[in-house]
Amino acid sequence: MIRASEIKVGDTFTQTLVDDLKRTQIVQYAGASGDYNPLHTDEVFATKVAGYPSVFAHGMLTMGMTGRLLTDTVGDGRLTAFGGRFTSQVWPGDTLVATATVEGLQEDAGDWHVELRVRTVNQHGNEVFSGSATARIDP
């Protein structure tokens, strides 16, 4: 876990979230989330009806994996805000790497908060998620 005394604006934290995303992982997420949209689970529908090259991952799966970088960095139960946008699809076989950059540190009555910019890219360097987070951290 990071501490306010050990970081500065501009510091980055990087983590590989998944190496070679499997279709099974996408289907498991569909089951866990209850989102069985055929774009994520039905190859024939995704390719023949919708015209995509394959099924693709749920945006919230990408965000959830990105969130793991954040909790690994700041600790469980410390995020006070986390949001973003899905900027490109994630396909079976993709490798995802997330980076969190410290954009600000604030102290208020002894409580410290860090503001992070988050970016997740695939193996080609294409951004698939962009967001921000705020978390409580120890001094």
C-alpha positions as CSV (number, residue, x, y, z in Angstrom):
1,M,0.0,0.0,0.0
2,I,1.2,3.5,-0.8
3,R,1.6,6.2,1.8
4,A,1.4,9.9,1.3
5,S,5.0,10.3,2.6
6,E,6.3,7.9,0.0
7,I,4.7,9.2,-3.2
8,K,4.6,12.4,-5.3
9,V,2.6,13.8,-8.2
10,G,3.7,12.1,-11.4
11,D,4.5,8.7,-9.8
12,T,3.1,5.8,-11.7
13,F,2.0,2.2,-10.8
14,T,1.7,-0.4,-13.5
15,Q,0.2,-3.9,-13.5
16,T,-0.6,-6.6,-16.1
17,L,-4.2,-7.3,-15.5
18,V,-4.6,-10.3,-17.8
19,D,-2.4,-12.1,-20.2
20,D,-4.3,-13.7,-23.1
21,L,-7.9,-13.1,-22.0
22,K,-9.9,-16.3,-22.5
23,R,-13.5,-16.5,-23.8
24,T,-14.1,-18.6,-20.7
25,Q,-13.2,-15.6,-18.5
26,I,-15.7,-13.4,-20.5
27,V,-18.5,-16.0,-20.1
28,Q,-17.6,-16.4,-16.4
29,Y,-18.1,-12.6,-16.0
30,A,-21.4,-12.9,-17.8
31,G,-22.5,-15.4,-15.2
32,A,-21.2,-13.4,-12.3
33,S,-22.8,-10.2,-13.5
34,G,-26.0,-11.6,-15.0
35,D,-25.2,-9.8,-18.3
36,Y,-25.7,-12.4,-21.0
37,N,-25.8,-10.0,-23.9
38,P,-25.1,-12.1,-26.9
39,L,-22.3,-9.7,-28.0
40,H,-20.3,-11.1,-25.1
41,T,-21.4,-14.7,-25.2
42,D,-22.6,-15.8,-28.6
43,E,-20.0,-16.0,-31.3
44,V,-22.5,-16.6,-34.1
45,F,-24.6,-13.6,-33.0
46,A,-21.6,-11.3,-32.6
47,T,-20.1,-12.2,-36.0
48,K,-23.0,-13.0,-38.3
49,V,-25.7,-10.7,-36.9
50,A,-23.8,-7.8,-35.3
51,G,-20.8,-7.8,-37.7
52,Y,-18.0,-7.9,-35.1
53,P,-15.0,-10.1,-35.6
54,S,-15.7,-12.0,-32.4
55,V,-17.4,-11.7,-29.0
56,F,-15.9,-9.1,-26.8
57,A,-15.5,-8.4,-23.1
58,H,-18.0,-6.5,-21.0
59,G,-16.8,-3.0,-20.3
60,M,-17.4,-3.6,-16.6
61,L,-15.1,-6.6,-16.8
62,T,-12.3,-4.3,-18.0
63,M,-13.2,-1.7,-15.4
64,G,-13.2,-4.4,-12.7
65,M,-9.8,-5.7,-13.7
66,T,-8.5,-2.1,-13.7
67,G,-9.9,-1.6,-10.2
68,R,-7.6,-4.5,-9.1
69,L,-4.6,-2.3,-9.8
70,L,-6.1,0.4,-7.7
71,T,-6.9,-1.8,-4.7
72,D,-3.5,-3.4,-5.0
73,T,-1.9,0.1,-4.9
74,V,-4.0,1.8,-2.2
75,G,-5.4,-1.2,-0.3
76,D,-8.9,-2.7,0.1
77,G,-11.7,-0.5,1.2
78,R,-9.9,2.7,0.6
79,L,-11.3,3.9,-2.8
80,T,-13.7,6.8,-2.3
81,A,-14.4,7.3,-6.1
82,F,-13.7,5.4,-9.3
83,G,-15.1,6.1,-12.7
84,G,-14.1,6.1,-16.3
85,R,-15.1,5.3,-19.8
86,F,-14.6,2.4,-22.1
87,T,-12.6,3.6,-25.1
88,S,-12.2,0.5,-27.2
89,Q,-13.3,-3.1,-27.1
90,V,-11.4,-5.9,-25.4
91,W,-11.2,-9.1,-27.4
92,P,-10.4,-12.7,-26.5
93,G,-6.6,-13.1,-26.6
94,D,-5.9,-9.5,-25.5
95,T,-3.3,-8.7,-22.8
96,L,-4.3,-5.7,-20.7
97,V,-1.9,-3.5,-18.7
98,A,-3.1,-0.7,-16.4
99,T,-1.2,2.3,-15.2
100,A,-2.3,4.7,-12.4
101,T,-0.6,8.1,-12.2
102,V,-0.6,10.2,-9.1
103,E,-2.3,13.5,-10.1
104,G,-2.7,15.0,-6.6
105,L,-2.3,14.5,-2.9
106,Q,-4.5,16.3,-0.4
107,E,-4.5,16.5,3.3
108,D,-7.6,17.6,5.3
109,A,-7.5,17.5,9.1
110,G,-5.0,14.7,9.1
111,D,-6.8,12.6,6.5
112,W,-4.8,12.0,3.3
113,H,-6.3,11.4,-0.2
114,V,-4.6,10.6,-3.5
115,E,-6.1,11.4,-6.9
116,L,-5.1,9.0,-9.6
117,R,-5.5,9.0,-13.4
118,V,-6.0,5.5,-14.7
119,R,-5.4,4.1,-18.2
120,T,-5.6,0.5,-19.4
121,V,-4.1,-0.5,-22.8
122,N,-4.0,-3.7,-24.8
123,Q,-1.0,-5.5,-26.2
124,H,-0.9,-3.1,-29.1
125,G,-0.8,0.0,-26.9
126,N,-4.4,0.9,-27.7
127,E,-6.3,2.4,-24.8
128,V,-9.4,0.4,-23.8
129,F,-10.3,2.2,-20.5
130,S,-9.6,5.7,-19.2
131,G,-10.6,7.0,-15.8
132,S,-9.8,8.4,-12.5
133,A,-10.0,7.4,-8.8
134,T,-9.6,8.9,-5.4
135,A,-8.6,7.0,-2.3
136,R,-7.8,7.5,1.4
137,I,-4.2,6.7,2.2
138,D,-2.1,6.6,5.3
139,P,0.3,9.5,6.0
